[in-house]
Amino acid sequence: MGSFSIWHWLIVLVVVVLVFGTKKLRGVGKDLGEGIQGFKDGLKGKEDEKPSQLGNERRDAPQDEASRQDSQRKDP
């Protein structure tokens, strides 16, 4: 009762293909594969250049303002 035979799985597969269509299933498979690949790359510490550049730009702006304020405090 607890296990399904190959015929049960084939019927489920046919129903899923009929409901969703092959094009949509292909897109879902592609998205899932890209998501898993991105997760693996994240675990390895592999980073893209664009996010690190955005992070550095955001950090530079407050530092520039802080350094200006420090320089104004030092010059009475």
C-alpha positions in Angstrom: 0.0 0.0 0.0 2.8 2.4 0.8 4.8 2.2 -2.4 3.8 3.1 -5.9 4.6 1.0 -9.0 6.1 2.4 -12.2 2.6 2.6 -13.7 1.4 4.9 -11.0 4.3 7.3 -11.6 3.8 7.2 -15.4 0.1 8.1 -14.9 1.1 11.0 -12.6 3.7 12.2 -15.1 1.1 12.1 -18.0 -1.4 14.1 -15.9 1.2 16.7 -14.9 2.3 17.1 -18.6 -1.3 17.5 -19.7 -2.1 20.1 -17.0 1.0 22.2 -17.2 2.3 21.6 -20.7 5.9 20.9 -21.7 6.9 24.5 -22.3 6.0 25.5 -18.8 7.6 22.5 -17.2 10.8 23.2 -19.2 10.8 26.8 -17.8 10.3 25.6 -14.3 13.1 23.1 -14.7 15.4 25.8 -16.0 14.6 28.2 -13.2 15.1 25.4 -10.6 18.4 24.5 -12.1 19.6 28.1 -12.1 18.5 28.5 -8.5 20.4 25.5 -7.4 23.5 26.6 -9.2 23.3 30.0 -7.6 22.9 28.4 -4.2 26.0 26.3 -4.8 28.0 29.3 -6.0 26.9 31.2 -2.9 28.1 28.4 -0.6 31.5 28.3 -2.4 31.9 32.1 -1.9 31.9 32.8 -5.6 30.8 36.4 -6.0 29.9 38.5 -9.1 31.6 41.8 -9.7 28.4 43.9 -9.9 27.1 43.4 -6.3 30.5 44.0 -4.8 30.8 47.3 -6.7 27.4 48.4 -5.6 28.3 47.6 -2.0 31.5 49.6 -2.2 29.8 52.6 -3.7 27.3 52.7 -0.9 30.0 52.4 1.8 32.0 55.2 0.2 29.3 57.8 0.5 28.9 57.7 4.3 32.6 57.6 4.8 33.1 60.7 2.7 30.5 62.5 4.7 32.0 61.3 8.0 35.5 62.3 6.9 34.2 65.8 6.0 32.6 66.2 9.4 35.8 65.1 11.1 37.8 67.5 9.1 35.4 70.3 10.0 35.6 69.5 13.7 39.4 69.6 13.6 39.5 73.0 11.9 38.1 75.5 14.5 
